[in-house]
């Protein structure tokens, strides 16, 4: 959320004007724009759009009735104002006071939105699956190959760490695989170890698919259908292990 000084700078007026408008046009603004006495004002993206409309009307010598008409007509929802407000609003914002179950256009991180490694691994797997679908539908898999491989590789890293009692803070899949084998008494199925080691051998420290340098060793082919089938079974195995 923006402060009153930041808002004044964005819409090109002084602080006193913004403060006056928050009272005069309070019905169009959030509760945080008009907080209880003693609390600092904070302005949401929608507040920025409303105040931009007010500033625009004032600059054109508009009266209060003109401003109310513009806001009641939805001028604050014009694409140009939406873009300006979004560009001047922090990406990571404080929790809006009016948020409820109808808010489906974003996500909460931290606090009640905290996730464990297993949940985040599932999210990376889902994202990779969606990209595979897009890549195959477009018939241009090479356009999305590195993001897909990075997401799947990170899925594996997170599942390995979720499965370990005291996971180390590094990206070395080989070390994670050995640690899991030691904890499981070398009970991992042969194909599971083989496919996990495939990812370790191609991208030992999680840098190839993230930075493209250094590149893969030689020229290699990846069948996306097989890749997704393997990942499905690996995740199934991890989930079963984590339920034990």
Secondary structure, DSSP 8 states (H G I E B T S, - for coil): -B-HHHHHHHHTS-HHHHHHHHHHTGGGS-GGGG-STTS---B-HHHHHHHHHHHHHHHTT--HHHHHHHHHTTGGGSHHHHHHHHHTS-SS----TT--TT--SS---SGGG---HHHHHHHHHHHHHHHHHHHHHHT-GGGTHHHHHHHHHHHHHHHHHHHSTT--SS--HHHHHHHHHHHHTS---HHHHHHHHHHHHH-TTS-HHHH--S--SS-----HHHHHHHHHHHHHHHHHHHH-
